[in-house]
Amino acid sequence: MRSAFRQPPAGRPSGARRTAALWSGTLAVALTLGLTAQARPPATGVIGIEEGQLNADYWVRQQTHPDTPILDRAAIAAQNRRLRELDPSVHDIEQLPARLPREQVRAWIQALSQPREETLYDERGDAVPAATLQALSDGLALDAIPAQQPRRYGMVVRRADLRTFPTRLRVFTSRGDTDIDRFQESALFPGTPVAIVHESADGRYWFVVSELYAAWVEKDRIAEGEAGEIFAYVRKTPYRIVTGATARTVHTPEQPGVSDVQLEMGVRVPWLADWPAQREVNGQHHYASHVIELPYRDDAGRLKFSPALLPRTADTASDYLPLTQAHLVRQGFKFFGERYGWGHSYNTRDCSGFVSEIYRSFGVQLPRNTRDQAVSPALNRIDLADDLGHDDRLALLKTLQVGDLIYIPGHVMMVVGHQDGWPYVIHDTTGITFRDRTGELARVRLNGVSVTPLVPLLFDREQPTVDRITSIQRIRP
């Protein structure tokens, strides 16, 4: 989430009158939540949140039909097809032409790796020299892109950071604030197919295009292979789905390529269910684990596959979970308290990655970033006009259902239920601002997956977060 002050739109009350009007609405909600000046503030320190609300069961019990499917498998498959057909942020890399023209490759790279004009700071708080930034631009090696090049494919073998430039240099927009690395874009997970379209000048990075993102990746995270074997792998059956926040394969010194591999929620891996009972896997009997198949990179950088052990105690399933309100809430709470990670840094995730991984455990695909999720034509979207009144927005919020995704610029929240008629959300957030029981502004630096009420939240001293909502996406009929 980003905070900034802005001038109120023309034709709307400003200054003290607008602040008083909006504060009266926020105060009404605070009163409903039991946060009057005379009331004891919640022990949690977060407005509207008591200890009993910090678990999934509290919100599941609210629902009249928590286990009723929202979309069946056929409806989810149809929605995923619409996403690939209609959403311009999604790349159908399997259908790329056999030869890629220079203009297309340059367009992919230059759409991401733009020179930065503002001052950037390193982890010590020093301004990054202009010569360093110029060297990063030179490292793109755009002049080395051939007029035509053969299509190449690879597969992610370890969780891989997606970078704006081919570098590990972390940069920040202000001194001392080292959480949000402006060169960190996202992450790709093991088993993800990519198109390899360019190499950095130093030979350490590839620019890759995945279904949902195009960026720079360290080459040792990718194994190059043939299209047939790569796309056959992602369609193999039977399979297992990671339904916990993460799962890790068993440590196997005999096969380091598939040892201690971290798999994220919603990742699908082939399941070798008919593995012979007496046949060891990488030096270990497998009766305590599921035998799965994972990709790895050989010494020459080529794609290979190996059996691996995924503990039976890991939170996995033999198919995607049914898309129900109960499962939506429980999947979200499996991340509860996890540290916020901009662009999937810190080996965690950010707000859009958080909701994407929840929905991926049901087989539902979403665009990667909030800007694309919020406007995707493949989903059941409700657009909120800038001039939509505050009261009309509140009325709409009362109709929200579990799983609805709420977008403000740069942030997304998922509805988990209602309290006294008002919506509550779970979101991966840096923090929230609200007025405390005395009417003063309070800022709580949550920096993680959190449950909060929505209506009392403020963007700045004058503007409620509710008035910044741009759209609501509904993953349901």
C-alpha positions as CSV (number, residue, x, y, z in Angstrom):
1,M,0.0,0.0,0.0
2,R,1.2,3.5,-0.7
3,S,0.3,6.7,1.2
4,A,0.1,10.2,-0.3
5,F,-2.0,13.3,0.1
6,R,-4.1,14.5,-2.8
7,Q,-6.4,17.4,-3.6
8,P,-10.1,16.6,-3.3
9,P,-11.9,16.4,-6.7
10,A,-13.7,19.5,-7.9
11,G,-17.3,19.8,-6.8
12,R,-16.9,17.8,-3.6
13,P,-16.6,19.3,-0.1
14,S,-13.0,19.9,1.0
15,G,-11.1,20.8,4.2
16,A,-12.8,20.8,7.5
17,R,-16.3,20.1,6.1
18,R,-15.2,17.1,4.2
19,T,-13.1,15.7,7.0
20,A,-15.9,16.1,9.5
21,A,-18.4,14.4,7.2
22,L,-16.1,11.5,6.5
23,W,-15.0,11.2,10.1
24,S,-18.7,11.0,11.2
25,G,-19.1,8.0,8.9
26,T,-16.0,6.4,10.2
27,L,-16.9,7.1,13.8
28,A,-20.3,5.4,13.2
29,V,-18.5,2.3,12.2
30,A,-16.1,2.6,15.2
31,L,-19.0,2.9,17.5
32,T,-20.5,-0.2,16.0
33,L,-17.3,-2.0,16.6
34,G,-17.2,-1.0,20.2
35,L,-14.4,1.5,20.0
36,T,-15.8,4.6,21.6
37,A,-13.7,7.0,23.6
38,Q,-15.0,5.3,26.8
39,A,-14.6,1.8,25.5
40,R,-11.5,-0.3,26.2
41,P,-9.4,-0.5,23.0
42,P,-9.0,-4.0,21.6
43,A,-6.1,-6.0,23.2
44,T,-4.8,-6.7,19.7
45,G,-4.0,-3.0,19.1
46,V,-5.9,-3.1,15.8
47,I,-9.2,-1.4,15.4
48,G,-12.2,-3.7,15.3
49,I,-10.2,-6.9,16.0
50,E,-10.5,-9.1,19.1
51,E,-8.5,-12.2,19.8
52,G,-11.4,-14.5,18.8
53,Q,-11.4,-13.2,15.3
54,L,-7.8,-14.2,14.6
55,N,-8.6,-17.7,13.3
56,A,-10.4,-19.2,10.3
57,D,-13.1,-20.9,12.3
58,Y,-14.6,-17.7,13.6
59,W,-15.3,-16.5,10.0
60,V,-16.3,-19.9,8.7
61,R,-19.0,-20.2,11.4
62,Q,-20.6,-17.0,10.1
63,Q,-21.4,-18.5,6.7
64,T,-24.8,-20.1,6.1
65,H,-23.5,-22.5,3.4
66,P,-19.7,-22.6,3.9
67,D,-19.2,-25.9,2.0
68,T,-21.4,-25.2,-1.0
69,P,-19.2,-25.0,-4.2
70,I,-19.1,-21.5,-5.7
71,L,-17.7,-22.6,-9.1
72,D,-17.3,-26.2,-10.2
73,R,-14.3,-27.5,-12.1
74,A,-15.9,-26.9,-15.5
75,A,-16.7,-23.3,-14.7
76,I,-13.2,-22.7,-13.4
77,A,-11.7,-24.2,-16.6
78,A,-13.9,-21.9,-18.6
79,Q,-12.8,-18.9,-16.6
80,N,-9.2,-19.8,-17.1
81,R,-9.7,-20.1,-20.8
82,R,-11.2,-16.6,-20.8
83,L,-8.2,-15.3,-19.0
84,R,-5.8,-16.7,-21.6
85,E,-8.0,-15.4,-24.5
86,L,-9.0,-11.9,-23.2
87,D,-6.4,-10.7,-20.7
88,P,-3.5,-8.9,-22.3
89,S,-1.2,-9.5,-19.3
90,V,-1.3,-13.2,-19.9
91,H,1.2,-14.8,-22.3
92,D,0.4,-18.0,-24.2
93,I,4.1,-19.0,-24.4
94,E,3.3,-22.5,-25.8
95,Q,2.0,-20.8,-29.0
96,L,5.0,-18.5,-29.6
97,P,6.3,-18.6,-33.2
98,A,9.2,-20.8,-34.0
99,R,11.4,-17.7,-34.5
100,L,11.2,-14.5,-32.4
101,P,11.8,-11.2,-34.1
102,R,14.1,-8.6,-32.5
103,E,11.3,-6.1,-32.2
104,Q,9.3,-8.4,-30.0
105,V,12.2,-9.3,-27.7
106,R,13.2,-5.6,-27.3
107,A,9.6,-4.7,-26.5
108,W,9.4,-7.3,-23.7
109,I,12.6,-6.0,-22.2
110,Q,12.0,-2.3,-22.6
111,A,8.5,-2.6,-21.1
112,L,10.2,-3.6,-17.9
113,S,13.8,-2.4,-17.8
114,Q,13.3,1.4,-18.0
115,P,16.0,3.8,-16.8
116,R,15.2,5.3,-13.4
117,E,15.2,9.1,-13.2
118,E,14.6,9.4,-9.5
119,T,17.3,9.1,-6.9
120,L,17.7,5.5,-5.6
121,Y,19.5,4.3,-2.5
122,D,21.3,1.2,-1.6
123,E,21.0,-0.9,1.6
124,R,23.6,1.4,3.3
125,G,21.5,4.5,2.5
126,D,23.9,5.8,-0.1
127,A,22.6,7.2,-3.4
128,V,23.2,4.7,-6.2
129,P,25.7,6.4,-8.6
130,A,24.5,7.3,-12.0
131,A,27.4,5.2,-13.4
132,T,26.0,2.1,-11.7
133,L,22.5,2.7,-13.1
134,Q,24.0,3.2,-16.6
135,A,25.9,-0.1,-16.2
136,L,22.7,-1.8,-15.5
137,S,21.2,-0.4,-18.7
138,D,24.3,-1.5,-20.6
139,G,23.9,-4.9,-19.1
140,L,20.7,-5.4,-21.0
141,A,22.7,-6.0,-24.1
142,L,19.9,-4.8,-26.4
143,D,22.3,-4.4,-29.3
144,A,23.1,-8.1,-29.1
145,I,19.5,-9.2,-29.9
146,P,19.6,-10.9,-33.3
147,A,17.1,-9.9,-36.0
148,Q,15.5,-13.4,-35.6
149,Q,16.2,-16.0,-33.1
150,P,14.9,-19.6,-32.5
151,R,12.3,-20.0,-29.8
152,R,13.8,-21.6,-26.7
153,Y,12.1,-23.0,-23.6
154,G,13.1,-23.7,-20.0
155,M,11.6,-24.7,-16.7
156,V,12.0,-23.2,-13.2
157,V,13.8,-25.7,-10.9
158,R,14.0,-23.6,-7.7
159,R,12.0,-20.6,-6.6
160,A,13.4,-17.8,-8.7
161,D,13.3,-14.0,-8.2
162,L,12.1,-12.0,-11.1
163,R,14.2,-8.8,-11.4
164,T,13.8,-5.5,-13.2
165,F,17.4,-5.5,-14.3
166,P,19.9,-8.4,-14.4
167,T,21.4,-7.8,-11.0
168,R,21.0,-8.7,-7.3
169,L,21.5,-5.0,-6.3
170,R,18.6,-3.9,-4.0
171,V,17.5,-0.3,-4.4
172,F,15.1,1.8,-2.5
173,T,13.4,5.2,-2.9
174,S,14.2,6.5,0.5
175,R,17.1,6.1,3.0
176,G,16.5,3.6,5.8
177,D,13.4,2.0,4.2
178,T,14.8,-1.2,2.9
179,D,11.7,-3.3,2.7
180,I,10.6,-2.5,-0.8
181,D,13.3,-3.3,-3.3
182,R,12.4,-1.4,-6.5
183,F,14.2,-3.9,-8.7
184,Q,12.2,-6.9,-7.3
185,E,9.3,-7.8,-9.5
186,S,7.9,-11.2,-8.5
187,A,8.9,-14.9,-8.2
188,L,8.5,-18.0,-10.3
189,F,8.0,-21.5,-8.7
190,P,9.4,-24.9,-9.6
191,G,7.8,-26.5,-12.6
192,T,6.9,-23.2,-14.3
193,P,7.5,-23.2,-18.0
194,V,9.3,-20.1,-19.5
195,A,10.4,-18.9,-22.9
196,I,14.1,-17.9,-22.8
197,V,14.4,-14.9,-25.1
198,H,17.7,-13.1,-24.2
199,E,20.9,-13.2,-22.1
200,S,22.5,-10.4,-20.1
201,A,25.8,-9.0,-21.1
202,D,27.6,-10.8,-18.2
203,G,26.0,-14.1,-19.1
204,R,24.5,-14.6,-15.6
205,Y,20.9,-13.8,-16.3
206,W,18.2,-14.8,-18.8
207,F,15.2,-12.6,-19.7
208,V,12.3,-15.0,-19.6
209,V,8.6,-14.8,-20.4
210,S,6.3,-16.9,-18.3
211,E,2.5,-17.1,-18.6
212,L,2.0,-14.3,-16.1
213,Y,5.3,-12.2,-16.2
214,A,8.4,-11.3,-18.2
215,A,11.6,-10.4,-16.3
216,W,15.2,-11.2,-15.6
217,V,16.1,-14.4,-13.8
218,E,19.4,-15.9,-12.6
219,K,20.3,-18.7,-15.1
220,D,21.0,-21.3,-12.4
221,R,17.2,-21.2,-11.5
222,I,16.2,-22.3,-15.0
223,A,16.9,-25.6,-16.9
224,E,16.7,-25.4,-20.7
225,G,14.7,-28.1,-22.4
226,E,12.5,-29.1,-25.3
227,A,8.9,-27.8,-25.7
228,G,7.4,-31.3,-25.8
229,E,8.9,-32.5,-22.5
230,I,8.2,-29.2,-20.7
231,F,4.5,-28.9,-21.6
232,A,3.9,-32.6,-21.2
233,Y,5.2,-32.3,-17.6
234,V,2.7,-29.6,-16.6
235,R,-0.2,-31.8,-17.9
236,K,0.9,-35.1,-16.2
237,T,-1.6,-37.1,-14.2
238,P,-2.1,-38.1,-11.5
239,Y,-0.7,-35.1,-9.5
240,R,-0.6,-33.5,-6.1
241,I,-1.5,-29.9,-5.2
242,V,0.3,-28.0,-2.5
243,T,-2.5,-26.8,-0.2
244,G,-0.4,-25.5,2.6
245,A,1.4,-22.1,2.6
246,T,4.5,-24.1,1.5
247,A,5.8,-27.6,1.4
248,R,9.4,-28.9,1.1
249,T,10.8,-32.1,-0.4
250,V,12.8,-34.5,1.8
251,H,16.6,-33.8,2.0
252,T,18.3,-36.2,-0.3
253,P,22.1,-36.0,-0.7
254,E,22.0,-38.6,-3.5
255,Q,20.0,-36.2,-5.7
256,P,20.7,-32.6,-4.7
257,G,18.7,-31.2,-7.6
258,V,15.4,-32.3,-5.9
259,S,16.5,-32.0,-2.3
260,D,14.9,-29.5,0.0
261,V,12.8,-27.9,-2.8
262,Q,10.3,-25.4,-1.6
263,L,6.9,-25.6,-3.2
264,E,4.2,-22.9,-2.8
265,M,0.5,-23.0,-2.3
266,G,-1.3,-24.2,-5.5
267,V,1.8,-25.7,-7.1
268,R,0.9,-28.9,-9.0
269,V,3.5,-31.7,-9.2
270,P,3.2,-35.1,-11.0
271,W,2.6,-37.9,-8.5
272,L,4.2,-41.2,-9.2
273,A,1.5,-43.1,-7.4
274,D,2.4,-46.5,-8.7
275,W,6.0,-46.4,-7.6
276,P,7.0,-50.0,-6.6
277,A,6.7,-50.6,-2.8
278,Q,10.2,-52.0,-2.4
279,R,12.0,-49.5,-4.7
280,E,13.9,-46.8,-2.9
281,V,13.8,-43.2,-3.8
282,N,17.2,-41.4,-3.6
283,G,18.4,-43.8,-0.9
284,Q,15.3,-43.8,1.2
285,H,12.1,-46.0,1.5
286,H,9.1,-43.9,0.4
287,Y,6.3,-45.3,2.6
288,A,6.3,-42.1,4.7
289,S,6.2,-39.8,1.6
290,H,4.5,-39.3,-1.7
291,V,6.8,-40.0,-4.6
292,I,6.6,-37.0,-7.0
293,E,8.5,-35.9,-10.0
294,L,10.5,-32.7,-10.1
295,P,12.6,-30.9,-12.7
296,Y,16.3,-30.2,-12.0
297,R,19.2,-28.7,-13.9
298,D,22.2,-30.9,-14.9
299,D,25.8,-29.7,-15.0
300,A,25.3,-28.5,-18.6
301,G,22.2,-26.5,-17.7
302,R,19.8,-29.0,-19.4
303,L,16.4,-30.0,-18.0
304,K,16.2,-33.4,-16.3
305,F,13.5,-35.0,-14.2
306,S,13.9,-37.1,-11.0
307,P,11.6,-38.7,-8.4
308,A,11.6,-36.8,-5.1
309,L,9.9,-37.4,-1.7
310,L,7.2,-35.1,-0.5
311,P,6.3,-36.0,3.2
312,R,2.8,-37.3,3.8
313,T,2.7,-34.8,6.7
314,A,2.9,-31.9,4.2
315,D,-0.3,-30.1,3.5
316,T,-1.1,-31.4,0.0
317,A,-4.1,-32.9,-1.8
318,S,-4.7,-35.3,-4.7
319,D,-6.6,-32.6,-6.6
320,Y,-7.5,-28.9,-6.4
321,L,-9.6,-28.0,-3.5
322,P,-13.4,-27.4,-4.0
323,L,-13.9,-23.6,-4.3
324,T,-16.1,-22.9,-1.2
325,Q,-16.3,-20.1,1.3
326,A,-14.9,-22.3,4.0
327,H,-11.9,-23.3,1.9
328,L,-11.3,-19.6,0.9
329,V,-11.1,-18.5,4.5
330,R,-9.0,-21.5,5.6
331,Q,-6.5,-21.1,2.7
332,G,-6.1,-17.4,3.5
333,F,-5.5,-18.0,7.2
334,K,-2.7,-20.5,6.4
335,F,-0.6,-17.4,5.6
336,F,-1.8,-15.5,8.6
337,G,1.1,-13.6,10.2
338,E,3.6,-14.3,7.4
339,R,5.9,-11.3,6.7
340,Y,5.0,-9.1,3.8
341,G,7.4,-9.5,0.9
342,W,7.3,-6.9,-1.9
343,G,7.5,-8.7,-5.2
344,H,7.7,-12.1,-3.3
345,S,10.9,-11.0,-1.6
346,Y,11.9,-12.4,1.8
347,N,10.9,-15.8,0.4
348,T,7.2,-14.8,1.1
349,R,4.7,-12.9,-1.0
350,D,2.9,-9.6,-1.5
351,C,-0.8,-8.7,-1.6
352,S,-1.5,-9.8,-5.2
353,G,0.7,-12.9,-4.9
354,F,-1.2,-13.7,-1.7
355,V,-4.7,-13.8,-3.3
356,S,-3.3,-15.5,-6.4
357,E,-1.9,-18.4,-4.4
358,I,-5.1,-18.8,-2.4
359,Y,-7.1,-19.1,-5.6
360,R,-4.5,-21.2,-7.3
361,S,-5.2,-23.9,-4.7
362,F,-8.6,-24.2,-6.4
363,G,-7.2,-24.2,-9.9
364,V,-8.2,-20.6,-10.5
365,Q,-5.7,-18.5,-12.4
366,L,-5.3,-14.7,-11.8
367,P,-3.1,-12.1,-13.3
368,R,0.1,-11.5,-11.3
369,N,-0.2,-7.7,-10.4
370,T,-3.0,-5.7,-8.8
371,R,-3.1,-3.4,-11.8
372,D,-3.9,-6.3,-14.1
373,Q,-6.1,-8.2,-11.6
374,A,-8.3,-5.2,-11.0
375,V,-9.2,-4.7,-14.6
376,S,-9.1,-8.2,-16.0
377,P,-12.0,-8.8,-18.4
378,A,-12.0,-12.5,-17.7
379,L,-13.5,-12.0,-14.2
380,N,-16.8,-10.8,-12.8
381,R,-15.8,-7.2,-12.3
382,I,-17.6,-4.3,-10.6
383,D,-16.1,-0.9,-11.5
384,L,-16.5,1.9,-9.0
385,A,-16.5,5.3,-10.7
386,D,-14.4,8.1,-9.1
387,D,-17.5,10.2,-8.4
388,L,-19.4,7.4,-6.7
389,G,-20.6,8.7,-3.4
390,H,-19.3,7.5,0.0
391,D,-22.8,6.3,1.1
392,D,-23.3,4.4,-2.2
393,R,-19.9,2.7,-1.7
394,L,-20.8,1.7,1.9
395,A,-24.1,0.2,0.6
396,L,-22.2,-1.8,-2.0
397,L,-19.7,-3.1,0.6
398,K,-22.5,-4.6,2.7
399,T,-23.3,-6.9,-0.2
400,L,-19.9,-8.4,-0.6
401,Q,-19.3,-12.1,-0.1
402,V,-16.4,-14.2,1.1
403,G,-13.7,-14.4,-1.6
404,D,-14.6,-11.1,-3.3
405,L,-11.4,-9.2,-4.1
406,I,-11.3,-5.4,-3.4
407,Y,-8.8,-3.2,-5.3
408,I,-7.4,0.2,-4.4
409,P,-4.4,1.6,-6.4
410,G,-1.5,-0.8,-5.6
411,H,-3.3,-3.1,-3.2
412,V,-5.9,-5.9,-3.0
413,M,-7.9,-7.4,-0.1
414,M,-10.1,-10.5,0.1
415,V,-13.4,-10.5,2.0
416,V,-13.5,-13.1,4.8
417,G,-16.9,-12.1,6.4
418,H,-18.9,-9.4,8.1
419,Q,-19.2,-8.1,11.6
420,D,-22.4,-6.2,12.4
421,G,-23.0,-5.9,8.7
422,W,-19.6,-4.4,7.8
423,P,-17.0,-6.3,5.7
424,Y,-13.8,-7.7,7.1
425,V,-10.8,-8.5,4.9
426,I,-7.6,-10.6,4.9
427,H,-4.7,-9.0,3.1
428,D,-0.9,-8.9,2.9
429,T,-0.2,-5.4,3.9
430,T,2.6,-3.1,5.1
431,G,0.2,-1.4,7.5
432,I,-3.1,0.4,8.2
433,T,-4.2,3.9,9.2
434,F,-7.3,4.7,11.2
435,R,-8.6,7.0,13.9
436,D,-8.2,5.6,17.4
437,R,-10.8,5.9,20.3
438,T,-9.7,9.5,20.9
439,G,-10.2,10.5,17.2
440,E,-6.5,10.8,16.5
441,L,-4.8,9.2,13.5
442,A,-3.1,5.9,14.4
443,R,-0.8,3.9,12.2
444,V,-0.1,0.2,12.8
445,R,2.8,-1.3,10.9
446,L,1.4,-4.7,10.3
447,N,3.9,-5.8,7.6
448,G,2.2,-9.2,7.1
449,V,-0.9,-11.1,6.3
450,S,-3.5,-9.6,8.5
451,V,-7.3,-9.5,9.2
452,T,-8.8,-6.1,9.6
453,P,-12.2,-4.3,9.2
454,L,-12.4,-2.3,5.9
455,V,-14.6,0.7,6.5
456,P,-12.6,2.4,9.3
457,L,-9.3,2.3,7.3
458,L,-8.0,5.7,6.1
459,F,-5.7,6.5,3.1
460,D,-4.7,9.9,4.6
461,R,-6.1,12.4,7.1
462,E,-9.1,13.2,4.9
463,Q,-9.8,10.2,2.7
464,P,-11.2,6.8,3.7
465,T,-9.8,3.8,2.0
466,V,-13.4,3.0,0.9
467,D,-13.3,6.1,-1.3
468,R,-10.2,4.8,-3.2
469,I,-11.7,1.4,-4.2
470,T,-11.5,1.2,-8.0
471,S,-13.0,-2.2,-8.6
472,I,-14.3,-5.5,-7.1
473,Q,-13.5,-8.8,-8.7
474,R,-15.8,-11.7,-8.0
475,I,-14.7,-15.3,-8.7
476,R,-18.2,-16.6,-8.9
477,P,-21.1,-16.6,-11.3
